[in-house]
Amino acid sequence: MLNQQFDIWLEQAEDEAWSAKVLSNYILVDKTSELPRLKDIPATRKKRLVILKWLVSHFDQGTNYSEAKVNEILKQFHPDCATLRREMIGYNLMQRESGIYWRQT
C-alpha cells in the first residue's frame, strides 16, 4: 500500500514538473506588462491542455461571462482568443449556453 501511494505521489510530482516546464516554454514574462503573454498555442494536445488549464485559472468559478468578456480576458494573454475560447469549451474546462460562459468545477 505504501509503495502504491509513493508511486502515485511520484507520478503527480513528475506531472507537475512537466507542466511547469511546458508553461515556462510557452509563456513570456514581459517586464512592461502586468500579465505574462502566451508565445504560441501548442500543437500537441497534452501541452495545449496545460496551457488551457493555466488560462482557465484566470476565470472565477461561479461567475458567468459574456463572450465579449471571455475574449477580453483571453486577449490579455494571446490575440487568438477565438481559438482559445473554443479549445477551453472543447476540453470541458468551460461551458457555454446561450452566449454565457462559465468555468467548470
Buried (B, 14 or more C-beta within 10 A) or exposed (E): EEEEEEEEEEEEEEEEEEBEEBBEEBBEEEEEEEEBBBEEBBEEEEBBBBBBBBBBEEBEEEEEBEBEBBBEBBEBBBEBBEEBBEBBBEBEBBEBEEEEBBBEE
